[in-house]
Structure formats: structure tokens, C-alpha cells
Amino acid sequence: MDNSDGKRVSLEEEWNSTTTHDAASEETRNEPTSHRRDDTHAMVYGVQDRPPWFSIILMGGQHFAISFSACFALPLIVAGPMCFDLDRDLLNRLVGTVFFITGLTTFLQTCFGTRLPIIQGPSVAFMLPAMVLFGLKGPCPAPLTANSTMEERAEVREIAFERIQELQGSICLASLAQVILGVTGLVGVLLRFVRPITIAITLIFIILPIMPMASDACGTHWGIASMTIFLIILFSQFLDRYQIPLPRGNRFAIFTFFPILLAVAISWIVCLILTEMRVLPDDPDAYGYQARTDIYGDVINDAAWFRVPYPGQFGVPTVSLAGFIGMFSGVIASVVESVGDYHACALISESPPPPVHAINRGVLMEGVGCITAGLWGAPFGYTSWSFNISAISLTKDASRWSAYAAAAFFAFSGIFFKFSAFCVSLPQPIVGGIMATTFGIVCSIGFANLAFVKVNTSRNLFIIGFAIFMGVGLPDFLIKNPGAIATDETTSLGRLFQSLITPCEKKCLRISNLNRLPRSLGDVPYQ
């Protein structure tokens, strides 16, 4: 960021605005960070560096590719209980809206929030109470067919709109609390109790419950998944020091910047060849079928070319007590998760820890993003995504310009839905390989925060051990004993308890279902 005198200021000075920068920084304005450090594994581009335009586009595309699978899968999961899977056009609008809001909230966070390269995306913390809320409303009507009458279609849309309107209003109202936390600075008060030991445990348990997503995706074809993992490790850890020659004596560190994109491209070509040669099976239940590249051909053909999401496209939002409390629990979980992500992103980007006022701005922008999502009709609140933070350590690019480019990709794909539908053809084993490498890095970042904790004291050892026990033992007990906490679903209080408790049971640790995408948009499994 440049100040009024045209001089380059550091990220810490940009946050604090209390020191001046010397003239030497002007000479390093566009100089990659790695040129200013001796560490060969340091960031090539820091948070404030501006890479070449082609690198910005490719880096943004890599962030988009990493996030695409989850961004597409999450709305498919809630589409069933919302009755949106009964109408193909409604489902296309829902998915496009999720992508568009992802781009919008990412831009708000990166430009006006913490100003760190953090990608925003749908939060699972909001999804689980929403699924319980919809489940309590009863089953959906029969799916529509080509012979369905206009009355039947109108009935389906009325039921679907009623459900998402309640969700929209509950998200907007609950997110006001997040805005208040950011505006009043109460997040800073809460941060007195959120120390490195809290952040470490939070980051660890953000990733541990969703590890089955990676293993399930890899299990669809371990050969392709292992090849993807091997290529990512090869490019990011062994070939990152080599550069390819360019005209006019220039050189480009392609393996440093694009280890994930290169691995995905090579693995996808291999899957395409195996599909065309009929090496992979045609039976959907056979091992290796998910590695085919032609599974989602009907999704591309049926998707609309252009559709611009707008506020109130599904009707006027409404509010219910159970919906509000459920979404409020998602807001609290999102704030705690995001604070950990801010510190993790700063740590992995080799930036100073974000000060309290930067965190307040980040929480404020997330609250604004959640309200925006509710008004536009996205079925989730939004939060920081951890696996994009881990990609920074692989690419050595922490520039916020890459996050701007990723935001543009998401917003464009939300409008040009043929593009996002084409990306669905990415085989599941490749997605699993990406998750296997990125999830592990985020989890290790959580352990790295323990370096700032005196682990040789009995108090800290007790806190770490007991937190791990509660995070693993309590959900496991609830899964094995689903009737241990019984509530009466016929009362409002009972439905409220259900919306808070049920997500901690089977739905919480079985997020692996998110990775099992249906073979068509009209065939969305749910419970």
C-alpha cells in the first residue's frame, strides 16, 4: 500500500499507522520478497507485493481451483432439505449465487477487512443447523418430471422459497451480532481470552473433523490420488528451486508458483486418457468410476449460460426463533474460527500478527458478508477458508492481488454458470489429492502455534489434553449414543435444542458426504 507521499509502507505500518518508512523501501516496491531474504523457502511475494499480471491471474485461478469443490458441494448438500433439487433451474440459481457471494465477500475481506489474502467461503457451521431446521419441516414433494404441470411446479417453488426465506432472515439477523462485535471492538475484549493455545486447538479441530473428506475422495481411486499427491510434493518441495528460461534472459519459477495447478492439469490429462481408452469402469458402483472425466456431462449441457444474482431473488426474508438461534451459534463458531485463520494466514505469509483493530475490521467485514449472503439468497453464512491459507505455503505467494483475482474468478463463475459447471468435471481422486496436502498443512499450522505456549507447565498441559479429549470424545459418544440427549420435537423449545444439539452428533463428523457429489444436479442425496 502506498501512502500519500508515494512511499511504500509495510503491512505492520499499514495496520498501526504509527511509524514512517524510510526511502530504502521505495527501491524494493516491486521487488519480490524472496530477493530480500536469504531463506530459500521464504515467500516470493509478500502480502503487499504486486506480482506480474499473468502470475496474478494464474495464482487467483489456483485459489479458485482449490476452493471450487467445497464451494460447489456445500449448496448441493442443503439443496435436498430445501427442496431446491426438485427444480433444476432453482438449483442452478442457488449454486451461482453461492459462487457470486464468495467472490464478493472475498473482495470485501481482502480490501477492507484484515487486508490479508484470505479467501471467504460458505461455513459448515451455518450449514448444519440449517439442515436440522429443514429436516424438522418434513419431507419435500415428489421430484418434478417433464410431464409435471404448472401447478406442481408452482407448489415446489412455493415450498422451496418458504424454506430459504426463513434461512435468509435468520442469517441476516444473527449476523448483526457479528457486525456489532466488529464495530464496537468487543472482539478485542474476547481476544484477551483467545490466546495462542486457544488458536492452536481451534485450528486443529477445524481440520480433524473434515479429514474424512480427503480420505473418501482419495479412496475413489488411490492410484490417481497418489499421483496427484506425489506431483504436488515434487513440484512444491523439490523442484521449487528450479526456474524455466524465458525470452530476453528472464526466468520464471513455475514450480514454486503453480505446484497445485500443474499437478491437477497432469492428473486430469491422465484421467482423460484412461477414460477415452475405457480403462476406467462404466459402472457407477465400481471402484475407479469417480476418476472418469465424463461423469458430469449433463451438468454442463443443462446449465444456463448467464444469470446475475440479485437481492431478494427468492422472496422477502423471514425469521424464526429456532432459525435465529441456530444461525447465531454458527456466527460464534465462525468468529472463533476466523480469528484463528487470521493469525494462521499472518504466520504463514511471514507477516506480523494482526493487531486488534485489524481483527475487528475482519470480523466486521465477515458480518457484512453474511448479511449480503442472506439478502442475495445464499444458504450459508461466510467465513475464512483454511485450505487456501495452506496453499500460500506451497506457492510462496502471499500477495493480496492473487486474492483479488480469485474473487473475480468466483464472481465471474457465479454469473457465467457454464464455466463453473465445466469445472465440476474434475475427478474426485484429484480433489482428494489436493485436500490431502492442504488439510495437513493447516493442521500443522495449529500445532505450530503451540511454539508460543509454555507446554512445560501443568496448567497448559491440562488445557491442551482436556480440549483434545472433549473435541474427540464427546462427539464420538453422541454418535454411538444418539438417544443420550433426548428432546421433544413437538415443542418450539425442543426444535430449538434440536437445531443446536443435532449438528454435534452424526452430521458433524460425517462431513465426508460433502465430497460425494451426485452424478447430476437433479440427483442430490441427503438425509
MARVO-893424 format. One record per residue (C-alpha): z, y, x; residue in one letter. Coordinates in Angstrom, 2 decimals. Each point is the difference from the previous one (the first is absolute). Layout:
% residues N
NODE        Z        Y        X  residuo
NODE        Z        Y        X        A
...
% end
This chain:
% residues 527
NODE        Z        Y        X  residuo
NODE     0.00     0.00     0.00        M
NODE    -0.91     3.48     1.34        D
NODE     2.28     2.98    -0.38        N
NODE    -1.11     3.53    -0.75        S
NODE    -0.65     0.67     3.70        D
NODE    -2.38    -2.91     0.24        G
NODE     2.35    -2.06     2.13        K
NODE     0.67    -3.68    -0.49        R
NODE     3.53    -0.87    -1.08        V
NODE     1.66    -3.37     0.25        S
NODE     0.97    -2.03    -3.02        L
NODE     3.69     0.64     0.68        E
NODE    -0.64     3.75     0.15        E
NODE    -2.09    -0.22    -3.14        E
NODE     2.94    -1.65    -1.74        W
NODE     2.70     2.27     1.39        N
NODE    -1.94     3.27     0.52        S
NODE     2.68     1.20     2.43        T
NODE    -1.69    -0.15     3.44        T
NODE    -3.09     1.43     1.59        T
NODE    -2.71    -1.95     1.75        H
NODE    -1.25     0.81     3.47        D
NODE    -3.59     0.66     0.96        A
NODE    -0.39    -3.41     1.62        A
NODE    -0.14    -1.64    -3.41        S
NODE    -3.16     1.97    -0.79        E
NODE    -1.78    -1.94     2.72        E
NODE     1.01    -3.32    -1.58        T
NODE    -0.98     0.91    -3.56        R
NODE    -2.74    -2.61    -0.33        N
NODE     1.13    -2.22     2.84        E
NODE     0.93    -3.53    -1.12        P
NODE     3.69    -0.81     0.25        T
NODE    -0.62    -2.92     2.37        S
NODE    -1.41     2.45     2.58        H
NODE     3.35     1.74     0.08        R
NODE     2.06    -3.18     0.49        R
NODE     0.12    -2.66     2.65        D
NODE     0.77    -2.80    -2.44        D
NODE    -3.20    -1.96    -0.64        T
NODE     1.33    -1.10    -3.39        H
NODE     0.82     3.54    -1.19        A
NODE    -1.73     1.64    -2.94        M
NODE    -3.55     1.05     0.84        V
NODE     0.11     2.65    -2.74        Y
NODE     3.28     1.53    -1.09        G
NODE     0.91     1.26    -3.44        V
NODE    -1.53     3.43     0.61        Q
NODE    -3.00    -1.06     2.08        D
NODE    -3.44     0.23    -1.55        R
NODE    -2.21    -2.94     1.02        P
NODE    -3.81     0.19    -0.09        P
NODE    -1.45     0.05    -3.51        W
NODE    -1.39    -3.53     0.21        F
NODE     3.39    -1.34     1.10        S
NODE     1.68     1.80    -2.90        I
NODE    -2.38    -1.66    -2.47        I
NODE     0.37    -3.46     1.52        L
NODE     3.78     0.27     0.33        M
NODE     0.28     1.15    -3.60        G
NODE    -2.19    -2.91    -1.03        G
NODE     2.30    -2.36     1.87        Q
NODE     3.05     1.33    -1.85        H
NODE    -1.94    -0.40    -3.24        F
NODE    -0.95    -3.59     0.87        A
NODE     3.62    -0.90     0.79        I
NODE     1.31     1.41    -3.28        S
NODE    -2.84    -1.03    -2.28        F
NODE     1.17    -3.50    -0.85        S
NODE     3.45     1.04    -1.22        A
NODE    -1.34     3.12    -1.71        C
NODE    -2.45    -2.13    -1.97        F
NODE     2.31    -2.96    -0.64        A
NODE     3.00     1.88    -1.42        L
NODE    -1.75     1.44    -3.07        P
NODE    -1.49    -3.43    -0.73        L
NODE     3.49    -1.46    -0.16        I
NODE     1.32     2.49    -2.57        V
NODE    -3.28     0.05    -1.92        A
NODE     0.91    -3.22    -1.80        G
NODE     3.34     1.10    -1.51        P
NODE    -1.57     3.39    -0.84        M
NODE    -2.87    -1.76    -1.84        C
NODE    -2.51     1.87     2.19        F
NODE    -1.62    -3.23     1.17        D
NODE    -1.32    -0.59    -3.53        L
NODE    -2.48     2.88     0.31        D
NODE    -2.13     0.14     3.16        R
NODE    -0.68     3.71    -0.29        D
NODE     3.72     0.82    -0.26        L
NODE     0.75    -2.10     3.06        L
NODE    -2.70     1.75     2.03        N
NODE     1.47     3.37    -0.97        R
NODE     3.50    -1.16     0.95        L
NODE    -1.04    -1.22     3.46        V
NODE    -2.08     3.11     0.66        G
NODE     2.95     2.19    -0.96        T
NODE     2.31    -1.82     2.43        V
NODE    -2.45     0.57     2.86        F
NODE    -0.55     3.65    -0.87        F
NODE     3.74     0.77    -0.18        I
NODE     0.55    -1.86     3.28        T
NODE    -2.35     2.42     1.71        G
NODE     1.53     3.04    -1.69        L
NODE     3.62    -0.91     0.79        T
NODE    -0.88    -0.88     3.62        T
NODE    -1.52     3.44     0.48        F
NODE     3.04     1.72    -1.54        L
NODE     2.42    -1.91     2.22        Q
NODE    -1.96     0.44     3.22        T
NODE    -0.87     3.67    -0.56        C
NODE     3.10     1.40    -1.73        F
NODE     2.71    -2.69     0.36        G
NODE     1.24    -1.43     3.27        T
NODE    -3.43     0.70     1.60        R
NODE     0.09    -3.46     1.54        L
NODE    -3.00    -2.38    -0.36        P
NODE     1.56    -2.00    -2.84        I
NODE    -2.16    -1.65    -2.66        I
NODE     1.43     0.12    -3.52        Q
NODE    -0.53    -2.89    -2.41        G
NODE     1.30    -1.73    -3.14        P
NODE     3.61    -1.09     0.32        S
NODE     1.09    -3.52    -0.90        V
NODE     3.41     1.49    -0.89        A
NODE    -1.63     1.62    -3.06        F
NODE    -2.17    -2.98    -0.85        M
NODE     2.75    -2.55    -0.56        L
NODE     1.97     1.92    -2.69        P
NODE    -3.32     0.85    -1.66        A
NODE    -0.97    -3.66    -0.29        M
NODE     3.37    -0.82    -1.55        V
NODE    -0.33     2.90    -2.43        L
NODE    -3.43    -1.20    -1.13        F
NODE     1.16    -3.60    -0.22        G
NODE     2.67     1.00    -2.51        L
NODE    -2.68     1.42    -2.30        K
NODE    -1.50    -3.41    -0.69        G
NODE    -3.37    -1.61     0.71        P
NODE    -3.33     1.78    -0.05        C
NODE    -2.79    -0.71    -2.52        P
NODE    -2.75    -2.51     0.70        A
NODE    -2.51     1.05     2.69        P
NODE    -3.10     1.84    -1.15        L
NODE    -3.36    -1.76     0.00        T
NODE    -3.61     1.09    -0.42        A
NODE     0.36    -0.67    -3.73        N
NODE     3.19     2.04    -0.45        S
NODE    -0.16     2.60    -2.76        T
NODE     0.66     3.71     0.43        M
NODE     3.28    -0.41    -1.90        E
NODE     1.18    -2.66     2.45        E
NODE    -0.90     2.19     2.96        R
NODE     1.79     2.97    -1.55        A
NODE     3.11    -2.14    -0.56        E
NODE     0.06    -1.13     3.63        V
NODE    -0.38     3.56     1.27        R
NODE     2.72     1.26    -2.30        E
NODE     2.47    -2.59     1.31        I
NODE    -1.00     0.61     3.62        A
NODE     0.22     3.77    -0.34        F
NODE     3.42    -0.25    -1.65        E
NODE     1.37    -2.01     2.90        R
NODE    -1.38     2.12     2.80        I
NODE     1.01     3.25    -1.75        Q
NODE     3.62    -1.14     0.01        E
NODE    -0.31    -0.88     3.67        L
NODE    -1.62     3.36     0.82        Q
NODE     2.75     2.03    -1.64        G
NODE     2.77    -2.06     1.59        S
NODE    -1.53     0.44     3.48        I
NODE    -0.39     3.77    -0.46        C
NODE     3.56     0.49    -1.26        L
NODE     1.61    -2.22     2.64        A
NODE    -2.03     1.66     2.78        S
NODE     1.51     3.37    -0.90        L
NODE     3.16    -1.25     1.67        A
NODE    -1.99    -0.57     3.20        Q
NODE    -1.38     3.53    -0.18        V
NODE     3.51     1.39    -0.50        I
NODE     1.26    -1.94     3.03        L
NODE    -2.73     1.53     2.15        G
NODE     0.25     3.57    -1.33        V
NODE     3.80     0.26     0.14        T
NODE     0.28    -1.72     3.36        G
NODE     2.33    -2.66    -1.37        L
NODE    -1.96    -2.54     2.00        V
NODE     1.58     1.54     3.07        G
NODE     3.42    -0.69    -1.46        V
NODE    -0.98    -3.57    -0.68        L
NODE    -1.33    -0.33     3.55        L
NODE     3.54     0.39     1.30        R
NODE     0.49    -3.53    -1.28        F
NODE    -3.47    -1.25     1.02        V
NODE     0.49    -0.69     3.68        R
NODE    -2.20    -2.09     2.37        P
NODE     1.82    -3.15    -1.04        I
NODE    -0.92     0.69    -3.64        T
NODE    -3.62     0.75     0.88        I
NODE    -0.25    -3.18     2.09        A
NODE     1.26    -2.26    -2.79        I
NODE    -2.20     1.79    -2.55        T
NODE    -3.18    -0.43     2.05        L
NODE     0.77    -3.64     0.66        I
NODE     0.50    -0.80    -3.68        F
NODE    -3.02     2.03    -1.04        I
NODE    -2.15    -2.50     1.88        I
NODE     1.90    -3.30    -0.24        L
NODE    -0.47    -0.45    -3.78        P
NODE    -3.77     0.57     0.24        I
NODE    -0.57    -2.28     3.00        M
NODE    -1.12    -2.78    -2.40        P
NODE    -2.98     2.19    -0.89        M
NODE    -1.31    -0.43     3.54        A
NODE     0.73    -3.72     0.24        S
NODE    -1.55    -0.73    -3.40        D
NODE    -3.14     1.93     0.88        A
NODE    -0.27    -1.71     3.39        C
NODE     0.56    -3.36    -1.68        G
NODE    -3.26     0.31    -1.94        T
NODE    -1.79    -0.76     3.30        H
NODE     2.11    -0.09     3.15        W
NODE    -3.06    -0.21     2.24        G
NODE    -1.43     3.35    -1.13        I
NODE     3.47     1.60    -0.12        A
NODE     0.82    -1.22     3.51        S
NODE    -3.31     1.34     1.28        M
NODE     0.77     3.41    -1.53        T
NODE     3.49     0.04     1.51        I
NODE    -1.36    -1.07     3.40        F
NODE    -2.65     2.73    -0.01        L
NODE     2.51     2.71    -0.96        I
NODE     2.34    -1.11     2.81        I
NODE    -2.90    -0.24     2.47        L
NODE    -1.37     3.45    -0.77        F
NODE     3.33     1.85    -0.35        S
NODE     2.07    -1.61     2.75        Q
NODE    -2.45    -1.19     2.71        F
NODE    -3.28     1.93    -0.30        L
NODE     1.54     3.35    -0.91        D
NODE    -0.27     1.20     3.61        R
NODE    -3.77    -0.52     0.14        Y
NODE    -2.53     2.59    -1.16        Q
NODE    -3.69    -0.32    -0.83        I
NODE    -2.49     2.33     1.71        P
NODE    -1.78     2.68    -2.03        L
NODE    -2.92     2.34     0.82        P
NODE     0.59     2.92     2.39        R
NODE     2.66    -1.90     1.87        G
NODE     2.52    -0.03    -2.85        N
NODE     2.17    -2.98    -0.83        R
NODE     1.65    -1.07    -3.26        F
NODE     3.11    -2.19    -0.46        A
NODE    -1.34    -1.98    -2.95        I
NODE     2.51    -2.83     0.34        F
NODE     2.91     2.45     0.03        T
NODE    -1.08     1.85    -3.12        F
NODE    -1.52    -2.69    -2.21        F
NODE     1.63    -3.40     0.66        P
NODE     0.46    -0.70    -3.72        I
NODE    -3.45     1.14    -1.12        L
NODE    -1.70    -2.00     2.76        L
NODE     2.01    -3.11    -0.83        A
NODE    -0.72     0.37    -3.73        V
NODE    -3.73     0.56     0.59        A
NODE    -0.34    -3.06     2.25        I
NODE     2.05    -2.23    -2.31        S
NODE    -1.95     1.19    -3.08        W
NODE    -3.33    -0.80     1.69        I
NODE     1.29    -3.49     0.84        V
NODE     1.08    -0.50    -3.64        C
NODE    -3.41     1.22    -1.18        L
NODE    -1.79    -2.48     2.24        I
NODE     2.24    -2.87    -1.13        L
NODE    -0.57     1.00    -3.63        T
NODE    -3.80     0.13     0.33        E
NODE    -0.05    -3.32     1.88        M
NODE     2.14    -1.53    -2.79        R
NODE     2.67    -1.08     2.43        V
NODE     2.71     1.49    -2.21        L
NODE     0.67    -1.86    -3.29        P
NODE    -1.23     1.16    -3.41        D
NODE     3.02    -1.40    -1.84        D
NODE     2.51     2.82    -0.75        P
NODE     2.90    -2.45     0.42        D
NODE    -1.22    -1.33     3.35        A
NODE     1.48     1.06     3.33        Y
NODE    -2.11     2.71     1.62        G
NODE    -1.60     1.34    -3.18        Y
NODE     1.75     3.37     0.40        Q
NODE    -1.84     0.50     3.31        A
NODE    -3.34     0.34    -1.80        R
NODE    -1.62     3.44    -0.15        T
NODE    -1.69    -0.45    -3.41        D
NODE     3.08    -0.50    -2.20        I
NODE     0.08     3.51    -1.42        Y
NODE    -3.69     0.54    -0.68        G
NODE     0.59     0.57    -3.72        D
NODE     2.57     2.69     0.79        V
NODE    -2.62     2.04     1.82        I
NODE    -2.61    -0.45    -2.72        N
NODE     2.33     0.93    -2.87        D
NODE     1.68     3.01     1.64        A
NODE    -1.00     3.51    -1.08        A
NODE    -1.86     2.19     2.49        W
NODE     2.06     3.18    -0.43        F
NODE     3.15     0.87    -1.91        R
NODE     2.20     3.02     0.66        V
NODE     3.67    -0.54    -1.00        P
NODE     1.69     2.87    -1.83        Y
NODE     3.49     0.74    -1.39        P
NODE     0.73    -1.49    -3.40        G
NODE    -2.97    -2.35     0.06        Q
NODE     2.16    -2.69    -1.66        F
NODE     1.76     2.37    -2.43        G
NODE     3.17     2.08    -0.11        V
NODE     2.91    -1.53     1.99        P
NODE     3.11    -1.15    -1.86        T
NODE     3.51    -0.86     1.23        V
NODE     2.51    -2.78    -0.70        S
NODE     3.53    -0.49     1.32        L
NODE    -0.70    -3.42     1.51        A
NODE    -3.20     1.26     1.59        G
NODE     1.70     3.06     1.48        F
NODE     2.90    -1.96     1.51        I
NODE    -2.36    -2.61     1.42        G
NODE    -2.23     2.65     1.58        M
NODE     3.05     1.90     1.27        F
NODE     1.10    -3.09     1.90        S
NODE    -3.49    -0.07     1.50        G
NODE     0.36     3.66     1.04        V
NODE     3.27    -0.65     1.85        I
NODE    -1.46    -3.04     1.76        A
NODE    -3.10     2.01     0.90        S
NODE     2.02     2.84     1.55        V
NODE     2.02    -2.37     2.19        V
NODE    -3.15    -1.85     1.04        E
NODE    -1.88     3.21     0.77        S
NODE     2.77     1.45     2.17        V
NODE    -0.18    -3.14     2.09        G
NODE    -3.80     0.28     0.15        D
NODE     0.18     3.63     1.16        Y
NODE     2.19    -0.97     2.93        H
NODE    -2.11    -3.06     0.76        A
NODE    -3.22     2.05    -0.01        C
NODE     1.53     2.63     2.28        A
NODE     1.28    -2.69     2.36        L
NODE    -3.26    -1.90     0.20        I
NODE    -2.02     3.25     0.29        S
NODE     2.15     1.05     2.97        E
NODE     1.11     3.11    -1.90        S
NODE     3.52     1.45    -0.30        P
NODE     2.07    -1.23    -2.95        P
NODE    -0.82     2.01    -3.14        P
NODE     2.65     2.66    -0.73        P
NODE     1.77     0.20    -3.33        V
NODE    -2.25     2.70    -1.46        H
NODE    -3.12    -2.00     0.86        A
NODE     1.48    -3.01    -1.79        I
NODE     0.82     2.23    -2.98        N
NODE    -3.64     1.09    -0.16        R
NODE    -1.13    -3.60     0.24        G
NODE     2.22    -1.10    -2.88        V
NODE    -1.13     3.04    -2.00        L
NODE    -3.68    -0.83     0.50        M
NODE     0.63    -3.63    -0.95        E
NODE     1.64     1.18    -3.20        G
NODE    -2.97     2.26    -0.73        V
NODE    -2.29    -2.94     0.74        G
NODE     1.89    -2.26    -2.41        C
NODE    -0.20     2.61    -2.76        I
NODE    -3.73     0.36     0.69        T
NODE    -0.38    -3.77    -0.23        A
NODE     1.78     0.00    -3.35        G
NODE    -2.16     2.78    -1.41        L
NODE    -3.26    -1.59     1.18        W
NODE     0.96    -3.46    -1.29        G
NODE     0.77    -2.01     3.14        A
NODE     2.45    -2.80    -0.95        P
NODE     2.26     0.62     3.04        F
NODE     1.91     2.57     1.90        G
NODE    -1.16     0.56     3.57        Y
NODE     1.77    -0.45     3.31        T
NODE    -0.73    -0.22     3.73        S
NODE    -1.75    -3.16     1.13        W
NODE     1.47    -1.72     3.02        S
NODE    -2.92    -2.14     1.10        F
NODE    -2.16     3.05     0.70        N
NODE     2.74     1.24     2.31        I
NODE    -0.27    -3.23     1.97        S
NODE    -3.76     0.50     0.37        A
NODE     0.74     3.15     2.03        I
NODE     1.54    -2.12     2.75        S
NODE    -3.14    -2.13     0.15        L
NODE    -2.56     2.80    -0.05        T
NODE     2.00     2.47     2.16        K
NODE    -1.11     2.73    -2.41        D
NODE     2.75     1.98    -1.75        A
NODE    -2.15     2.98    -0.97        S
NODE     0.58     1.35    -3.48        R
NODE    -3.76     0.62    -0.21        W
NODE    -0.46    -3.74    -0.33        S
NODE     2.37     0.07    -2.98        A
NODE    -2.08     2.81    -1.52        Y
NODE    -3.09    -2.18     0.38        A
NODE     1.78    -2.96    -1.58        A
NODE     1.00     2.21    -2.94        A
NODE    -3.64     0.99    -0.43        A
NODE    -1.07    -3.66     0.04        F
NODE     2.50    -0.90    -2.69        F
NODE    -0.89     2.97    -2.21        A
NODE    -3.72    -0.72     0.38        F
NODE     0.42    -3.70    -0.81        S
NODE     1.95     0.97    -3.13        G
NODE    -3.00     1.99    -1.18        I
NODE    -2.78    -2.24     1.35        F
NODE     1.34    -3.32    -1.26        F
NODE    -2.95    -2.08     1.19        K
NODE     1.22     0.61     3.53        F
NODE     3.53    -1.21    -0.63        S
NODE    -1.34    -2.99    -1.94        A
NODE    -2.12    -0.96     3.01        F
NODE     3.08     0.03     2.23        C
NODE     1.56    -2.64    -2.26        V
NODE    -2.34    -2.56     1.54        S
NODE     2.20    -0.04     3.13        L
NODE     1.12    -3.67     0.27        P
NODE     3.70    -0.69    -0.39        Q
NODE     0.51    -1.71     3.40        P
NODE    -1.14     3.21     1.71        I
NODE     2.45     2.02    -2.09        V
NODE     2.72    -2.46     1.00        G
NODE    -0.82     0.44     3.68        G
NODE     0.35     3.77    -0.33        I
NODE     3.31    -0.34    -1.82        M
NODE     1.35    -2.50     2.53        A
NODE    -0.44     2.47     2.86        T
NODE     0.99     3.23    -1.75        T
NODE     3.01    -1.34    -1.94        F
NODE     1.56    -1.37     3.16        G
NODE    -0.28     3.34     1.77        I
NODE     1.76     1.85    -2.83        V
NODE     2.82    -2.54     0.00        C
NODE     0.38     0.36     3.76        S
NODE     0.20     3.80    -0.41        I
NODE     3.05    -0.61    -2.17        G
NODE     1.62    -1.99     2.79        F
NODE    -0.98     2.74     2.47        A
NODE     2.17     2.47    -1.91        N
NODE     3.01    -2.13     0.94        L
NODE    -0.49     1.31     3.54        A
NODE     1.71     3.19    -1.22        F
NODE     2.98    -1.98    -1.35        V
NODE     3.01    -1.21     1.94        K
NODE    -0.33    -3.65    -0.91        V
NODE     3.00    -0.97     2.11        N
NODE     2.46     1.40    -2.54        T
NODE     1.52    -2.28    -2.60        S
NODE    -0.65     2.54    -2.79        R
NODE    -3.76     0.22     0.63        N
NODE    -0.28    -3.75     0.48        L
NODE     1.71    -0.54    -3.35        F
NODE    -2.30     2.50    -1.76        I
NODE    -3.16    -1.60     1.42        I
NODE     1.11    -3.56    -0.72        G
NODE     1.23     0.70    -3.53        F
NODE    -3.11     2.02    -0.89        A
NODE    -2.24    -2.85     1.14        I
NODE     2.06    -2.50    -1.99        F
NODE    -0.21     2.09    -3.19        M
NODE    -3.72     0.62     0.47        G
NODE    -0.73    -3.71     0.36        V
NODE     2.84    -1.79    -1.78        G
NODE     0.27     1.93    -3.27        L
NODE    -3.72    -0.16    -0.96        P
NODE    -0.06    -3.70     0.95        D
NODE     3.00    -0.67    -2.27        F
NODE    -1.62     1.84    -2.92        L
NODE    -3.22    -1.94     0.46        I
NODE     1.81    -3.33    -0.03        K
NODE     2.29     1.05    -2.88        N
NODE    -2.12     2.11    -2.38        P
NODE     2.67    -0.17    -2.73        G
NODE     2.85     1.18     2.21        A
NODE    -0.28     3.53    -1.37        I
NODE    -0.81    -0.21    -3.71        A
NODE    -0.82     2.96    -2.24        T
NODE    -0.95     0.28    -3.64        D
NODE    -3.62     1.16    -0.21        E
NODE     0.37     0.93    -3.67        T
NODE     1.99     3.17     0.81        T
NODE    -1.07     3.16     1.80        S
NODE     2.76    -0.45     2.59        L
NODE    -1.11    -3.57     0.58        G
NODE    -3.61     1.07     0.54        R
NODE     1.27     2.66     2.38        L
NODE     1.91    -2.58     2.03        F
NODE    -3.04    -2.25    -0.03        Q
NODE    -2.18     2.75     1.45        S
NODE     2.48     0.46     2.85        L
NODE     1.09    -3.57     0.69        I
NODE    -3.08    -2.12    -0.55        T
NODE    -1.97     1.54     2.90        P
NODE     2.71    -1.26     2.34        C
NODE    -0.63    -3.55    -1.16        E
NODE    -3.21    -1.98     0.20        K
NODE    -2.38     2.93    -0.10        K
NODE     1.52     1.69     3.04        C
NODE    -0.53    -2.71     2.60        L
NODE    -3.16    -1.44    -1.51        R
NODE    -2.16     2.96     0.82        I
NODE    -2.41    -2.48     1.60        S
NODE    -1.75    -0.04    -3.37        N
NODE    -1.30     3.47     0.85        L
NODE    -2.33    -1.57     2.52        N
NODE    -1.54    -2.50    -2.42        R
NODE    -2.73     2.17    -1.38        L
NODE    -1.86    -1.30    -3.05        P
NODE    -3.62    -1.07     0.31        R
NODE    -1.00     2.67    -2.48        S
NODE     1.54     3.13    -1.39        L
NODE     0.25    -1.63    -3.38        G
NODE     2.06    -2.93     1.26        D
NODE     3.32     1.42     1.11        V
NODE     2.87    -2.49     0.21        P
NODE     3.47     1.19    -0.81        Y
NODE     3.28    -1.24    -1.38        Q
% end
